[in-house]
Amino acid sequence: LSSPAAFLAGGTMTSSNETQAIAQADYLSVAVSPSFGYETTLTNLEVSTIYYNTTSLDAYNSVLFVRSSVDNFATTIGAVTNLVFNYGGGWQTLSIPLGPEFANRLGQVEFRLYIYDDSNSGDAGTCVDNLYIRGDVNALSAGQQQVSITASSPNAAVPSTPGAFTLTRASDVSASLDVYYT
């Protein structure tokens, strides 16, 4: 997310607490994944937020909290509370250091930015901007094995067109690798 416009979650559209935000899926989602044959080590997630209220004074804050697919969205890895801009709030930056569970990831990692506030006003909302996910991308670590499967015959149909699949391996290919399928 970046200029010229931030993402806006309006007060009438968001939940009023964390439990509701999760249950009602009030989140933005962003996912990162390495190319085949590579792994990522994610080190930091950073996002800027501001809460504003243009006409009504019934809301004073909003909360943005972040969860990830690494633990199936079970725990909050960072949060920020925004005061409404009219009351002295401004852009705030949430910077979340990502721990060892984000190292050497072979597959996709999804982050969900949940938002809730204490407003029922359509004139209030949380803006989200300048989202960065920092880290490194490297070739697979020694000992890592990665296999992909692709439908070589995407239009296969029984009985006229037989199906075919291509297996691709990224890693040390000097030793055999058993791949099981059912």
ZAKOL-545013 format. One record per residue: x negated, y negated, z negated of N, C-alpha, C in turn; residue number from 1. Coordinates in Angstrom, 3 decimals. Atoms other than C-alpha are relative to their C-alpha. Layout:
BEGIN
        n.u        n.v        n.w       ca.u       ca.v       ca.w        c.u        c.v        c.w   resi
          X          Y          Z          X          Y          Z          X          Y          Z    NUM
...
***
This chain:
BEGIN
        n.u        n.v        n.w       ca.u       ca.v       ca.w        c.u        c.v        c.w   resi
     -0.851      1.168      0.000      0.000      0.000      0.000     -0.892     -1.224      0.000      1
      0.806      1.211     -0.015     -1.373     -3.387      0.809      0.787     -1.119      0.656      2
     -0.647      1.166     -0.602     -0.522     -6.834      2.102      0.416      0.332      1.414      3
     -0.588      1.243      0.444      1.421     -8.411      3.653      1.126      0.141     -1.007      4
     -1.111     -0.114      0.929      4.154     -6.962      1.436     -0.195      1.197     -0.905      5
      0.066     -1.088      0.964      4.269     -4.841     -1.689      1.289      0.807      0.064      6
     -1.199     -0.805      0.141      6.724     -2.025     -2.323      0.790     -0.533     -1.182      7
     -0.847      0.533      1.060      9.686     -3.150     -4.460      1.009      1.046     -0.435      8
     -1.042     -0.857      0.577     11.810     -0.987     -6.778      0.911     -0.904     -0.810      9
     -0.931      0.925      0.639     14.900     -2.972     -7.788      0.611      0.528     -1.277     10
     -0.548     -0.329      1.310     16.449     -3.029    -11.265      1.272      0.821      0.052     11
     -1.227     -0.779     -0.081     19.790     -1.618    -10.137     -0.261      1.400      0.524     12
      0.321     -1.294     -0.602     18.032      1.320     -8.499     -0.841      0.892     -0.902     13
      0.908     -0.777      0.832     15.744      2.463    -11.304      0.667      0.446     -1.297     14
     -0.480     -0.526      1.275     16.326      4.451    -14.474     -0.369     -0.952     -1.129     15
      0.295      0.876      1.130     16.188      2.921    -17.934     -0.959      0.627     -1.004     16
      0.997     -0.601      0.885     13.772      5.390    -19.572     -0.758      1.094      0.753     17
      0.885     -0.963     -0.654     11.071      7.952    -18.799      0.725      1.306      0.347     18
     -0.720     -1.251     -0.241     13.312     11.011    -19.123      0.914     -0.112      1.213     19
     -0.884      0.217     -1.152     15.837      9.578    -16.658     -0.801     -0.170      1.287     20
      0.825      0.225     -1.199     13.108      8.468    -14.252     -0.468      1.331      0.587     21
      0.436     -1.320     -0.472     11.814     12.048    -14.054      1.193      0.775      0.548     22
     -1.180     -0.770     -0.409     15.279     13.632    -13.852      0.606     -0.519      1.304     23
     -0.615      0.600     -1.180     16.471     11.193    -11.178     -0.992     -0.229      1.137     24
      1.048      0.101     -1.033     13.201     11.345     -9.190     -0.213     -1.443      0.450     25
      0.286      1.410     -0.286     12.574      7.581     -9.423     -1.509     -0.185      0.132     26
      1.446      0.110     -0.166      9.072      7.695     -8.001     -0.371     -0.285      1.445     27
      0.683      0.092     -1.286      6.807      6.787     -5.120     -0.984      1.153      0.021     28
      0.909     -1.125     -0.100      4.693      9.646     -3.852     -1.094     -0.304      1.013     29
      1.117      0.090     -0.929      1.264      9.619     -2.260     -0.838      1.261     -0.186     30
      0.776     -1.232      0.068     -0.797     12.684     -1.409     -1.294     -0.152      0.791     31
      1.282     -0.035     -0.700     -4.404     13.223     -0.407     -0.430      1.454      0.116     32
      0.533     -1.353     -0.159     -6.004     16.358      0.976     -1.214     -0.048      0.913     33
      1.198     -0.030     -0.844     -9.386     17.197      2.447      0.286      0.743      1.295     34
     -0.061     -0.771     -1.238     -9.849     18.449      5.971     -0.486      1.415     -0.279     35
      0.408     -1.387      0.146    -10.379     22.170      6.427     -1.527      0.096     -0.053     36
      1.438     -0.174      0.166    -13.842     23.190      5.247     -0.619     -0.997     -0.964     37
      0.482      1.020      0.929    -14.103     20.319      2.760      0.785      0.068     -1.297     38
     -0.667      0.119      1.289    -13.193     19.634     -0.841     -0.123     -1.443     -0.475     39
      0.048      1.356      0.527    -12.444     16.432     -2.709     -0.228      0.036     -1.506     40
      0.090      0.278      1.422    -13.460     15.197     -6.110      0.577     -1.397     -0.176     41
     -0.683      1.276      0.206    -11.031     12.456     -7.091     -0.424     -0.563     -1.343     42
      0.571      0.583      1.216    -12.412     10.039     -9.667      0.841     -1.096     -0.630     43
     -0.736      1.146      0.541     -9.977      7.127    -10.061      1.224     -0.295      0.845     44
     -1.188      0.520     -0.670     -6.474      5.975     -9.202      0.242     -1.396     -0.549     45
     -0.215      1.390      0.405     -5.814      2.248     -9.259      1.204     -0.554      0.742     46
     -1.185      0.595     -0.610     -2.574      0.378     -8.622      0.321     -1.312     -0.723     47
     -0.415      1.279      0.570     -1.369     -3.200     -9.159      1.518     -0.059     -0.024     48
     -1.453      0.144      0.123      2.151     -3.947    -10.384      0.347     -1.356     -0.587     49
     -0.550      1.201      0.615      4.249     -6.950    -11.267      1.502      0.200     -0.117     50
     -1.452     -0.060      0.208      7.775     -7.235    -12.631      0.527     -1.414      0.090     51
     -0.547      1.354     -0.133      9.885    -10.192    -11.623      1.508      0.045     -0.130     52
     -1.436      0.164      0.177     13.371    -11.453    -12.246      0.324     -1.406      0.478     53
     -0.165      1.313     -0.630     14.555    -14.286    -10.001      1.128     -0.837     -0.578     54
     -1.126      0.820      0.465     17.868    -15.314    -11.534      0.495      0.376     -1.377     55
     -0.575     -0.464      1.255     18.833    -13.253    -14.555     -1.082      0.094     -1.066     56
      0.953     -0.113      1.101     17.185    -13.264    -17.966      0.323      1.212     -0.871     57
     -0.404     -1.149      0.795     18.567     -9.884    -19.051     -1.054      1.096     -0.094     58
      1.020     -1.042      0.013     15.393     -7.867    -18.467     -1.346     -0.595     -0.386     59
      1.268      0.512      0.473     12.020     -8.229    -20.097     -1.198      0.832      0.413     60
      1.161     -0.791     -0.395      9.857     -5.362    -18.936      0.385      1.192      0.858     61
     -0.130     -1.247     -0.749      9.361     -2.369    -16.688     -1.221      0.851     -0.310     62
      1.103     -0.916      0.242      7.147      0.668    -16.958     -0.261      0.784      1.280     63
      0.441     -0.857     -1.091      5.181      2.426    -14.244     -0.916      1.042     -0.629     64
      0.885     -1.051      0.508      3.687      5.803    -15.143     -0.299      0.988      1.116     65
      0.519     -0.832     -1.085      1.726      8.305    -13.050     -0.162      1.443     -0.482     66
      0.191     -1.433      0.216      1.798     12.109    -12.888     -0.560      0.603      1.282     67
      0.590     -0.614     -1.192      0.080     14.537    -10.515      0.402      1.464      0.148     68
     -0.304     -1.402     -0.295      0.593     17.906     -8.869     -1.016      0.956     -0.606     69
      1.037     -0.867      0.569     -2.582     19.218    -10.532      0.572      0.837     -1.143     70
     -0.656     -0.762      1.073     -0.451     20.242    -13.556      1.510      0.084      0.227     71
     -1.413     -0.072     -0.396      2.863     20.345    -11.655      0.817     -1.140     -0.610     72
     -0.659      1.222      0.457      3.743     16.797    -12.806      0.466      0.095     -1.457     73
     -0.423     -0.235      1.379      3.936     17.923    -16.451     -0.401     -1.111     -0.967     74
      0.476      0.999      0.962      1.929     15.136    -18.120     -0.269     -1.336      0.686     75
      0.294      1.353     -0.475      1.527     11.406    -17.726     -1.494     -0.234     -0.123     76
      1.448      0.227      0.031     -2.041     10.524    -16.767     -0.345     -1.478     -0.166     77
      0.213      1.419      0.210     -1.601      6.741    -17.066      1.311     -0.751      0.099     78
     -1.225      0.803     -0.026      1.020      4.041    -17.628     -0.341     -1.461     -0.239     79
      0.132      1.434      0.246      1.422      0.270    -17.633      1.400     -0.572     -0.211     80
     -1.250      0.709      0.239      4.196     -1.917    -19.075     -0.175     -1.418      0.514     81
      0.041      1.342     -0.577      4.922     -5.100    -17.149      1.032     -0.890     -0.667     82
     -0.936      1.016      0.472      6.452     -8.157    -18.777      0.568     -0.722      1.206     83
     -0.601      0.721     -1.106      8.866    -10.013    -16.564     -0.807     -1.270      0.276     84
      0.827      1.130     -0.413      7.033    -12.720    -14.608      0.466     -1.314     -0.633     85
     -0.534      1.237      0.582      9.352    -15.472    -15.955     -0.474     -0.227     -1.429     86
      0.429      0.121      1.387      8.054    -14.749    -19.448     -1.509      0.099     -0.149     87
      1.457      0.033      0.073      4.363    -15.006    -18.649     -0.688      1.231      0.542     88
      0.616     -1.182     -0.596      3.831    -11.639    -17.013     -0.586     -0.347      1.355     89
      0.605      0.181     -1.315      1.699    -11.411    -13.889     -0.436      1.345      0.531     90
      0.505     -1.256     -0.556      0.037     -8.822    -11.703     -0.885      0.680     -1.020     91
      0.831     -0.807      0.881     -1.450     -6.055    -13.807     -0.565      1.159      0.805     92
      0.630     -1.120     -0.688     -3.850     -3.379    -12.632     -0.118      1.170     -0.958     93
      0.125     -1.238      0.742     -3.571      0.158    -13.906     -1.134      0.787      0.649     94
      1.139     -0.764     -0.498     -6.884      1.999    -13.522     -0.093      1.283     -0.816     95
     -0.030     -1.295      0.680     -6.785      5.706    -14.346     -1.228      0.810      0.400     96
      1.096     -0.914     -0.300    -10.032      7.673    -14.581      0.573      1.417      0.126     97
     -0.495     -1.354     -0.224     -9.363     11.159    -13.207     -1.040      0.994     -0.493     98
      0.897     -0.926      0.679    -10.883     14.005    -15.204     -0.484      1.158      0.850     99
      0.608     -1.126     -0.707    -12.624     17.259    -14.290      1.007      0.873      0.743    100
     -1.010     -0.790     -0.710     -9.338     18.884    -13.231      0.237     -0.513      1.424    101
     -0.119      0.569     -1.344     -9.506     16.617    -10.147     -1.264      0.210      0.841    102
      1.262     -0.260     -0.708    -12.969     17.898     -9.106      0.118      1.241      0.886    103
      0.105     -1.147     -0.912    -13.661     20.244     -6.190      1.356      0.564      0.413    104
     -1.357     -0.400     -0.407    -10.042     20.315     -4.994     -0.010      0.391      1.475    105
     -0.044     -0.477     -1.380     -9.533     22.387     -1.842      1.272     -0.419      0.714    106
     -1.290      0.304     -0.614     -5.908     21.471     -1.250      0.506     -1.375     -0.359    107
     -0.655      1.302      0.198     -3.525     18.565     -1.413      0.225     -0.284     -1.480    108
     -0.373      0.491      1.321     -3.101     16.531     -4.590      1.007     -1.121      0.224    109
     -1.049      1.022     -0.095      0.102     14.524     -4.906      0.049     -0.784     -1.300    110
     -0.207      0.874      1.149      0.495     11.559     -7.229      1.395     -0.583      0.102    111
     -1.320      0.627      0.062      3.918     10.319     -8.306     -0.059     -1.186     -0.943    112
     -0.063      1.219      0.783      4.329      6.764     -9.509      1.461     -0.222     -0.368    113
     -1.368      0.148      0.499      7.505      6.708    -11.612      0.196     -1.417     -0.520    114
     -0.303      1.358      0.441      9.214      3.402    -12.391      1.340     -0.001     -0.729    115
     -1.282      0.263      0.649     11.881      2.460    -14.907     -0.053     -1.381     -0.633    116
     -0.061      1.320      0.630     13.071     -0.820    -16.403      1.268     -0.122     -0.833    117
     -1.144      0.224      0.877     15.616     -2.299    -18.790      1.011     -0.967      0.623    118
     -0.873      0.936     -0.702     17.609     -4.193    -16.151      1.072      0.726      0.797    119
     -1.048     -0.435     -0.911     20.865     -3.691    -14.315      0.199     -1.045      1.089    120
     -0.108      1.108     -0.937     20.219     -6.734    -12.163     -0.672      0.338      1.320    121
      0.604     -0.156     -1.316     19.616     -6.570     -8.435     -1.038     -1.061      0.273    122
      0.976      1.070     -0.166     17.488     -9.702     -8.877     -1.298      0.279     -0.750    123
      1.207     -0.376      0.733     14.902     -7.881    -10.996     -0.624      1.208      0.685    124
      0.635     -1.159     -0.615     12.342     -5.385     -9.804     -1.480      0.067     -0.270    125
      1.425     -0.250      0.157      8.879     -3.911     -9.943     -0.630      0.090      1.384    126
      0.769     -0.073     -1.240      6.443     -4.523     -7.106     -1.244      0.841     -0.251    127
      1.194     -0.840      0.063      3.657     -2.025     -6.445     -0.850     -0.338      1.214    128
      0.886      0.390     -1.088      0.641     -2.989     -4.352     -1.415      0.485     -0.307    129
      1.425     -0.299      0.150     -3.055     -2.273     -3.807     -0.243      1.338     -0.688    130
      0.192     -1.344      0.521     -2.976      1.463     -4.418     -1.272      0.592      0.593    131
      1.267     -0.600     -0.421     -6.421      3.081     -4.277     -0.181      1.335     -0.714    132
      0.427     -1.263      0.594     -7.464      6.672     -4.857     -1.451      0.175      0.418    133
      1.431     -0.047     -0.283    -11.222      6.915     -5.144     -0.565      1.388     -0.302    134
      0.663     -1.279      0.221    -13.496      9.921     -4.956     -0.963      0.302      1.120    135
      0.962     -0.457     -0.995    -15.821     11.942     -2.766      0.576      1.174      0.778    136
     -0.338     -1.148     -0.838    -15.331     14.380      0.091     -1.318      0.664      0.378    137
      1.226     -0.739     -0.290    -17.959     17.087      0.522      0.336      1.327      0.662    138
     -0.160     -1.354     -0.521    -18.453     20.340      2.383      0.251      0.927     -1.184    139
     -0.314     -0.943      1.071    -17.279     23.339      0.387     -1.229      0.310     -0.846    140
      1.074     -0.374      0.922    -19.368     24.162     -2.668     -0.432      1.436      0.280    141
      0.504     -1.366     -0.163    -21.529     27.273     -2.614      0.948      0.965     -0.690    142
     -0.889     -1.005      0.568    -19.359     30.318     -3.186      1.476     -0.228      0.270    143
     -1.406      0.280     -0.311    -16.101     28.613     -2.174      0.365      0.646      1.323    144
     -0.512     -0.594     -1.225    -14.066     30.446      0.437      1.312     -0.699      0.356    145
     -1.247      0.620     -0.441    -11.320     28.858      2.507      0.412      0.650      1.314    146
     -0.543     -0.652     -1.182     -9.121     30.580      5.059      1.288     -0.709      0.385    147
     -1.269      0.554     -0.476     -6.400     29.075      7.209      0.605      0.960      1.005    148
     -0.700     -0.836     -0.977     -3.792     30.812      9.312      0.877     -0.903      0.855    149
     -0.748      0.805     -0.958     -2.239     29.321     12.433      0.773      0.919      0.919    150
     -0.792     -0.771     -0.958      0.554     30.635     14.600     -0.514     -0.301      1.397    151
      0.546      0.191     -1.348     -1.180     31.110     17.948      1.089      0.039      1.056    152
     -1.161     -0.064     -0.894      2.170     31.877     19.576      1.182     -0.655     -0.709    153
     -1.045      0.685      0.769      4.477     29.218     18.129      1.419      0.292      0.489    154
     -1.329     -0.289     -0.537      7.371     30.366     20.348      0.296      1.493     -0.008    155
     -0.216     -1.441      0.068      7.278     34.032     19.372      1.448      0.304     -0.336    156
     -1.369     -0.439      0.258     10.600     35.846     19.358      0.078      1.507      0.210    157
     -0.173     -1.439     -0.112     11.592     39.442     18.826      1.123      0.262      0.993    158
      1.120     -0.893     -0.282     11.497     41.472     21.037     -0.845     -0.470      1.160    159
      0.624      0.355     -1.277     10.373     39.532     24.111     -1.397     -0.610     -0.102    160
      1.290      0.683      0.090      7.427     37.376     22.970     -0.675      0.376     -1.309    161
      0.657     -0.406      1.250      5.034     38.950     20.465     -0.680     -1.184     -0.689    162
      0.658      1.039      0.787      3.668     36.778     17.686     -1.486      0.270     -0.118    163
      1.442     -0.131      0.213     -0.007     36.138     17.154     -0.437     -1.081     -0.978    164
      0.518      0.936      0.988     -1.925     34.455     14.381     -1.512     -0.071      0.124    165
      1.444      0.191      0.002     -5.435     33.019     14.214     -0.431     -0.328     -1.418    166
      0.592      0.270      1.303     -7.393     33.193     10.967     -1.308     -0.729      0.207    167
      1.235      0.774     -0.073    -10.133     30.614     10.509     -0.611     -0.046     -1.392    168
      0.704     -0.042      1.282    -12.746     30.781      7.780     -1.030     -1.123     -0.057    169
      1.004      1.042      0.226    -14.782     27.901      6.392     -0.764      0.369     -1.262    170
      0.865     -0.338      1.125    -17.654     28.895      4.148     -1.151      0.830      0.531    171
      1.073     -0.905     -0.376    -20.589     31.228      4.146      0.620      1.241      0.637    172
     -0.597     -1.135     -0.712    -19.697     33.862      6.747     -0.959      1.196      0.087    173
      0.980     -1.085     -0.065    -22.707     36.138      6.131      0.522      1.281     -0.632    174
     -0.573     -1.181      0.645    -20.636     38.494      3.955      1.456      0.142      0.452    175
     -1.391     -0.218     -0.401    -17.284     40.069      4.695      0.941     -0.621     -1.032    176
     -1.022      0.570      0.870    -14.108     38.620      3.234      1.305      0.733      0.304    177
     -1.274     -0.674     -0.171    -10.926     40.629      2.700      1.125     -1.011     -0.099    178
     -1.173      0.860      0.010     -7.722     38.793      3.552      1.211      0.909      0.049    179
     -1.163     -0.856      0.105     -4.512     40.497      2.478      1.242     -0.776      0.420    180
     -1.270      0.612     -0.357     -1.096     39.792      3.929      1.097      1.041     -0.100    181
     -1.146     -0.919      0.079      2.352     41.291      3.586      1.106     -0.499      0.910    182
***
